Amino acid sequence: MARVLSLFLSMVFLTAPAILNAQEPAPVNTEPESAPSSIEELLARIQEILDEEKIPGVSIALVSREGIIWAGGLGKADVVNDIEVTGETLFRVGSISKSFTALAVMTLVERGQIDLDALVRDLAPEIEFSNPWAETHPVTVATVMEHTTGFDGIHFRDYAAVDDPDITVRQGLAFNPGSRVSRWKPGTHMSYCNAGPPIAAFILEKASGRTFEDYVREHVFDVLGMENSTFHYPGNASLMAKGYQDDGETEAHYDHITIRPSGALNTSSKEMARYLRMMINRGTLDGVQLLTPGSITRMETPTTTLATRAGFDYGYGLGNYGSIVKGHLFQGHDGGITGFASISAYSSDLGLGYFISANKPSGKTREIAELVGGFLTSKTTPQQGPTATLPLDELKAITGFYQDVTPRMQITHVVTRFLKLQRVTQADGKLFVKRVFGGKKKELIPVTPKSFRFEDQPVATMFNVEDEEGNQIAQWGVRGNYKKTPGFWIFLQVAAAISSFLLMLSAVLFALVWAPAKAFGKLKSIPLQAVLIPLLASLSPFASLVLPMVVSSDLISDLGNLSPVSLTIYLGTLVFTALTIFSFYTSLRAYSPKLGRFVRAHAILVTLACTIALIYLWSYDIIGLKTWAY
């Protein structure tokens, strides 16, 4: 059933993995494996991953509270010119940029020039956004930095606009403001949004009278001794590593993104080592104080969600979020941008931190992070997570189905509302959670009556809270929030999806019978349009939504600009609408004593399935979608 549903949803709509995953934070995996026992073994095992995955190179920093354990690189910064990665090589670190944007903002917070609770509308009235709950739940500096504005993720046009190296923060914010619409009350749910940090950066510019890049250079990079780090393409191009596409050989485009404060930073392992040591030492590096310990703690602490108002503090703070590394709580950020994938993490309690960046996007980047995290923590004892015993009635109150209500991009919710369905069950006095379609069952261990953790997690990472409407919400840190949903409604959604897909598929299978027969002069009693139009209506969503993306060689560019791909989606969904309406007409009109009841009933049922799909796609604004203007 899972495969059938996945196939149906793929036919309905498929969004590029690069768009879905770019710069998205996610906790480091904690699957047990033997840790390297030496730097030499660690580097050798990382090199094996690079060779296996055809990752050209990687930049690595391992630090302690006192200094650098190891900082350098492996592999190639430039494949064609055979240039090795060194400790000075600059890599693109994607959303780790947000940590430095937050550092810069916090320097002005300490000076009293920015108030995190101040309203964005008051500080920057020229920034366009829409918030239906402005009177009671305003957008503040804190909410834009903690991703709790409710804004949609940036849209296709934003991802495709990568060719202006001189675009300013203000111009970037003015480029495509349509995504900045609060979908729920700000200050309740966290949903990762790249549009937030540039708003904070613009407020910084107004407060300081400096450009964002100049201010970060003087008040962050220079203070930390990060002399080559930059949000622009570096002046010394020889320091810049090349990014590569999936084959590990084709050079990737250098993207001059419109949201520079969210993801444009270029830095090296040696300079990231200085940043990590400063964070470990609570704002001070080698006797020089950038921020007070209280400001570092504020960066690490979320404050604007339902869970935080209930007293829980795990999640996304200011350019900084918690993750679990080998049973220990770390802080940090990860990032991805065209040609690169990066992870940074540190623990002030352990006095340890690391940074890795690969110049090819790959899921194996996390495997490298696990090796590095395992090596650093191999001589430490994992923290023992607290456990609470709850009465059976309280456990049962948690059980049920949970549906994602905070998609990063609203348009992808057409798929993720199904693929991310969770079910919590109870057995033998224990709670378990599992994705309805795929995934492993995992025990949810109570920490308090309203907070839970997984095995080997030292702190609670899931929080059961109520929103202002009385809905039961499971808040999962940076992983999204889920609303408890009645089982019958889940069943109706899934049943409608599967039955619609199967009926549309049956039109294709039926065509394997009537098409050859018609070709050889058989089945003359069946009007061609009675079977052809439902078939075309059933095929059109695939032809207009999935097929163009499959054949695209540069999906982000094709979606974000007027192209054959984006035009096919626009026109194809309109054709689907027309075919579905025409199919209704032909199936109802095609009554004839010579026409078999099965053929007519089948045509009507297929048309109803197409209508359900049409209404569903229309509800997500996919019918007539102009991705180049989205």
Residue pairs with C-beta under 8 A, 6 or more apart in sequence:
1 437
1 498
2 437
2 438
4 498
4 501
4 502
5 418
5 437
5 494
5 497
5 498
5 501
6 419
6 437
7 501
8 497
8 498
8 500
8 501
9 414
9 415
9 418
9 419
9 497
10 415
10 546
11 501
11 504
11 541
11 542
11 545
11 546
12 414
12 415
12 541
12 545
12 613
12 616
12 617
13 411
13 412
13 414
13 415
13 545
13 546
13 617
13 620
13 622
14 415
14 545
14 546
14 549
15 409
15 411
15 412
15 415
16 549
16 555
16 556
16 559
18 338
18 361
18 555
18 556
19 156
19 159
19 409
19 555
19 556
19 559
20 408
20 409
20 412
21 336
22 94
22 159
22 336
22 337
23 94
23 95
23 192
23 194
23 262
23 263
23 335
23 336
23 337
24 95
24 192
24 336
24 408
25 95
25 192
25 316
25 321
25 333
25 334
25 478
26 334
26 366
26 478
26 479
27 323
27 324
27 461
27 477
27 478
27 479
28 323
28 324
28 325
28 330
28 343
28 345
28 366
28 369
28 370
28 373
29 366
29 367
29 370
30 324
30 325
30 326
30 327
30 370
30 456
30 457
31 370
33 370
33 374
34 374
35 326
35 371
35 374
35 375
35 377
35 378
36 42
36 45
36 371
36 374
36 375
36 378
37 378
39 69
39 70
39 375
42 371
42 372
42 375
43 74
45 371
46 58
46 60
46 74
46 368
46 371
46 372
47 74
47 75
49 55
49 364
49 367
49 368
49 371
50 56
50 57
50 58
50 74
50 75
50 358
52 364
53 248
53 360
53 362
53 364
54 247
54 248
54 249
54 360
55 75
55 248
55 358
55 359
55 360
55 362
55 364
56 75
56 76
56 77
56 79
56 242
56 244
56 248
56 359
56 360
57 73
57 74
57 75
57 76
57 77
57 84
57 85
57 89
57 241
57 358
57 359
58 73
58 74
58 75
58 85
58 356
58 357
58 358
58 359
58 368
59 72
59 73
59 85
59 87
59 89
59 91
59 241
59 268
59 269
59 272
59 355
59 356
59 357
59 358
60 70
60 71
60 72
60 73
60 74
60 269
60 354
60 355
60 356
60 372
61 68
61 70
61 71
61 87
61 269
61 270
61 272
61 273
61 276
61 353
61 354
61 355
61 356
62 68
62 69
62 70
62 71
62 273
62 352
62 353
62 354
62 372
62 375
62 376
63 69
63 71
63 273
63 276
63 277
63 280
63 346
63 352
63 353
63 354
64 280
64 351
64 352
65 277
65 280
65 281
65 351
65 352
66 351
67 277
68 270
68 273
68 277
69 376
71 87
71 269
71 270
71 273
72 85
72 86
72 87
72 269
72 270
73 84
73 85
73 86
73 87
73 89
73 269
74 85
75 84
75 85
76 82
76 83
76 84
76 85
77 83
77 84
77 85
77 86
77 89
77 240
77 241
77 242
77 359
78 241
78 242
79 242
79 244
79 248
79 249
79 251
80 242
80 251
85 241
85 359
87 268
87 269
87 270
88 228
88 239
88 268
88 270
89 239
89 240
89 241
89 268
89 269
90 228
90 229
90 230
90 234
90 239
90 240
90 241
90 266
90 267
90 268
91 241
91 266
91 267
91 268
91 269
91 340
91 342
91 357
91 359
92 241
92 243
92 264
92 265
92 266
92 337
92 339
92 340
92 342
92 357
93 265
93 266
93 267
93 272
93 335
93 337
93 340
93 342
93 344
93 357
94 263
94 265
94 334
94 335
94 336
94 337
94 340
94 341
94 342
95 194
95 262
95 263
95 333
95 334
95 335
95 336
96 265
96 333
96 334
96 335
96 342
96 344
97 197
97 231
97 260
97 261
97 262
97 263
97 264
97 265
97 335
98 197
98 261
98 262
98 263
98 319
98 333
98 335
99 275
99 299
99 319
99 320
99 332
99 333
99 344
100 216
100 220
100 265
100 275
100 319
101 145
101 197
101 200
101 201
101 212
101 216
101 261
101 262
101 319
102 145
102 197
102 200
102 299
102 318
102 319
102 320
103 216
103 220
103 290
103 291
103 299
103 319
104 201
104 204
104 212
104 215
104 216
104 219
104 220
105 114
105 141
105 145
105 200
105 201
105 203
105 204
105 318
106 291
106 295
106 298
106 299
106 318
107 219
107 220
107 290
107 291
108 114
108 204
108 207
108 208
109 115
109 116
109 295
110 291
110 292
110 295
113 207
113 208
114 123
114 141
114 203
114 204
114 207
115 141
116 140
116 141
116 142
116 145
116 298
116 318
117 140
117 141
117 142
118 140
118 141
119 138
119 139
119 140
120 127
120 129
120 138
120 139
120 140
120 141
120 144
120 199
120 203
121 134
121 138
121 139
123 141
123 203
123 206
123 207
124 199
124 202
124 203
124 206
126 170
127 173
127 177
127 199
127 202
128 173
128 174
128 177
128 180
129 139
129 149
129 151
129 177
129 180
129 181
129 182
130 180
130 181
130 182
131 137
131 138
131 139
131 149
131 150
131 181
131 182
131 186
132 182
133 182
133 185
133 186
136 185
137 185
137 186
137 187
137 188
138 186
139 149
139 182
139 186
140 186
140 187
140 304
141 200
141 203
142 148
142 303
142 304
142 318
143 149
143 186
143 187
143 196
143 304
144 195
144 196
144 197
144 199
144 200
145 196
145 197
145 200
145 318
145 319
146 190
146 196
146 302
146 303
146 304
146 305
146 316
146 317
146 318
147 190
147 191
147 192
147 193
147 196
147 316
148 186
148 187
148 188
148 189
148 190
148 191
148 304
148 305
149 180
149 182
149 186
149 193
149 196
150 182
150 183
150 184
150 185
150 186
150 188
150 189
150 191
151 179
151 180
151 181
151 182
151 183
151 191
151 193
151 195
151 196
152 179
152 180
152 181
152 183
152 193
152 409
152 410
153 179
153 191
153 192
153 193
153 194
153 195
153 408
153 409
153 410
154 176
154 179
154 193
154 194
154 195
154 259
155 176
155 178
155 179
155 409
155 630
156 556
156 559
156 560
156 627
156 628
156 630
157 175
157 176
157 560
157 628
157 629
157 630
158 175
158 176
158 179
158 194
158 257
158 258
158 259
158 560
159 556
159 559
159 560
160 556
160 557
160 559
160 560
160 561
161 175
161 176
161 257
161 258
161 560
162 253
162 255
162 256
162 257
162 338
163 256
164 256
164 258
165 232
165 233
165 256
167 175
167 256
167 258
167 260
168 211
169 198
169 201
169 202
169 205
169 211
169 212
169 260
169 261
170 202
170 205
171 258
172 198
172 257
172 258
172 259
172 260
173 195
173 198
173 199
173 202
175 258
176 258
178 630
179 195
180 195
183 410
184 405
184 406
185 468
186 304
187 304
187 305
188 305
188 306
188 467
188 468
189 305
189 306
189 405
189 406
189 473
189 475
189 481
190 302
190 304
190 305
190 315
190 316
190 406
190 475
190 477
190 478
190 481
191 406
191 407
191 408
191 480
191 481
192 316
192 408
192 478
193 408
194 259
194 262
194 263
195 259
195 262
196 262
197 259
197 261
197 262
197 319
198 259
198 260
198 261
198 262
200 261
201 212
201 260
201 261
202 212
204 212
204 215
205 211
205 212
205 215
208 215
210 218
212 231
212 260
212 261
213 230
213 231
213 232
213 260
216 231
217 230
220 226
220 290
221 227
221 229
221 230
223 285
223 288
223 290
224 271
224 274
224 275
224 278
224 285
224 290
225 271
225 274
225 285
226 267
226 271
226 274
226 275
227 271
228 234
228 236
228 239
228 267
228 268
228 271
229 265
229 266
229 267
229 268
229 271
230 265
230 266
231 260
231 261
231 264
231 265
231 266
232 264
233 240
233 254
233 256
233 266
234 240
234 266
239 268
240 266
241 340
241 359
242 251
242 252
242 339
242 359
243 251
243 252
243 254
243 337
243 338
243 339
243 340
243 359
243 360
244 250
244 251
244 252
244 339
244 359
244 360
245 251
245 252
245 339
245 360
246 360
246 361
248 360
251 339
252 338
252 339
253 338
253 339
254 338
254 339
255 337
255 338
256 264
257 263
257 264
257 337
263 335
263 337
264 337
267 275
269 355
269 357
272 344
272 355
273 355
274 285
275 344
276 344
276 346
276 353
276 354
276 355
277 285
277 353
278 284
278 285
278 290
279 296
279 331
279 346
279 348
279 353
280 346
280 347
280 348
280 351
280 352
280 353
281 348
282 292
282 293
282 296
282 297
282 348
283 289
283 290
283 291
283 292
283 293
283 295
283 296
284 290
298 317
298 318
299 317
299 318
299 319
299 320
300 317
300 320
300 322
300 331
301 308
301 313
301 317
302 308
302 313
302 314
302 315
302 316
302 317
302 321
303 317
305 315
305 475
306 463
306 465
306 466
306 467
306 473
306 475
307 314
307 315
307 463
307 465
307 475
308 315
310 450
310 463
310 465
312 450
312 451
312 460
312 463
314 322
314 459
314 460
314 461
314 463
314 477
315 321
315 322
315 475
315 477
315 478
316 477
316 478
319 333
320 331
320 332
320 333
321 331
321 332
321 333
321 477
321 478
322 329
322 330
322 331
322 459
322 461
322 477
323 329
323 330
323 331
323 332
323 345
324 330
324 456
324 457
324 458
324 459
324 461
325 345
325 347
325 373
325 377
326 370
326 373
326 374
326 377
326 382
327 377
327 382
327 383
327 456
327 457
327 458
328 347
328 349
328 350
328 377
328 380
328 382
328 383
328 458
329 347
329 349
329 383
329 458
329 459
330 345
330 346
330 347
330 353
330 373
331 345
331 346
331 347
331 348
332 343
332 344
332 345
332 346
332 353
333 344
334 341
334 342
334 343
334 344
335 341
335 342
335 343
336 342
336 361
338 361
339 359
339 360
339 361
340 357
340 358
340 359
340 360
340 361
341 357
341 358
341 360
341 361
341 362
341 365
342 355
342 356
342 357
342 358
342 365
343 354
343 355
343 356
343 357
343 365
343 366
343 369
344 353
344 354
344 355
345 353
345 354
345 369
345 373
346 352
346 353
346 354
347 353
350 376
350 377
350 380
352 376
352 377
353 376
354 369
354 372
354 373
354 376
356 365
356 368
356 369
356 372
358 364
358 365
358 368
382 456
382 458
383 458
383 459
384 458
385 445
385 447
385 453
385 456
385 457
385 458
385 459
386 447
387 445
387 446
387 447
388 446
388 447
388 448
388 449
389 446
390 446
390 449
392 426
392 429
394 449
395 426
395 429
395 430
395 431
395 446
396 426
398 424
398 426
398 431
398 444
398 464
399 424
399 425
399 426
399 431
400 423
400 424
400 484
400 485
400 486
400 487
401 421
401 422
401 423
401 436
401 484
401 485
401 486
401 487
401 490
402 421
402 422
402 423
402 424
402 474
402 482
402 483
402 484
402 485
403 417
403 420
403 421
403 422
403 482
403 483
403 485
403 490
404 413
404 416
404 417
404 420
404 421
404 480
404 481
404 482
405 473
405 481
405 482
405 483
406 480
406 481
407 413
407 416
407 417
407 480
408 480
410 620
411 620
411 621
411 622
411 625
411 630
413 620
414 616
414 617
414 620
414 622
417 493
418 437
418 493
418 494
418 497
419 435
419 437
419 438
420 435
420 480
420 482
421 435
421 436
421 437
421 490
422 433
422 434
422 435
422 436
422 474
422 482
423 433
423 434
423 435
423 436
424 431
424 432
424 433
424 444
424 474
425 431
425 432
425 433
425 434
426 432
430 443
431 443
431 444
431 445
431 446
431 452
432 441
432 442
432 443
432 444
433 441
433 442
433 444
434 440
434 441
434 442
436 490
436 494
442 454
442 455
443 454
443 455
444 452
444 453
444 454
444 462
445 452
445 453
445 454
445 455
446 452
447 453
447 459
447 460
448 460
450 463
450 464
450 465
451 460
451 462
451 463
451 464
452 460
452 461
452 462
452 463
452 464
453 459
453 460
453 461
453 462
454 461
461 476
461 477
462 474
462 475
462 476
462 477
463 474
463 475
464 472
464 473
464 474
464 475
465 472
465 473
465 475
466 472
466 473
467 473
471 483
471 484
472 483
472 484
473 481
473 482
473 483
473 484
474 481
474 482
474 483
474 484
475 481
476 482
496 612
499 609
500 609
500 610
500 612
500 613
501 609
503 538
503 605
503 606
503 608
503 609
504 538
504 541
504 606
504 609
504 610
504 613
505 538
506 602
506 606
507 531
507 534
507 535
507 537
507 538
507 539
507 602
507 606
508 535
508 538
508 539
510 531
510 535
510 602
511 531
511 535
514 523
514 526
514 531
517 523
518 526
518 528
525 592
525 594
525 595
525 596
526 595
526 596
526 599
527 586
527 590
527 592
527 595
529 586
529 590
530 586
530 587
530 590
530 595
530 599
530 600
530 603
531 599
531 603
533 579
533 582
533 583
533 586
533 587
534 583
534 586
534 587
534 602
534 603
534 606
534 607
534 610
536 579
537 576
537 579
537 580
537 582
537 583
537 606
537 607
537 610
538 606
538 609
538 610
540 572
540 575
540 576
540 579
541 573
541 576
541 613
541 617
543 568
543 572
544 568
544 569
544 571
544 572
544 573
544 575
544 576
545 569
545 572
545 573
545 622
547 568
548 558
548 564
548 565
548 568
548 569
548 572
549 555
549 565
551 565
552 558
552 565
555 565
557 563
558 564
558 565
558 566
559 565
559 566
559 569
559 627
559 628
560 566
560 627
560 628
561 628
562 628
563 628
566 626
566 627
566 628
569 625
569 627
570 624
570 625
570 626
570 627
573 617
573 622
573 623
573 624
573 625
574 623
574 624
576 610
576 614
576 617
576 623
577 614
577 623
577 624
579 610
580 607
580 610
580 611
580 614
583 603
583 606
583 607
583 610
584 607
584 611
586 603
587 600
587 603
587 604
587 606
587 607
588 604
590 600
590 603
591 600
614 623
617 623
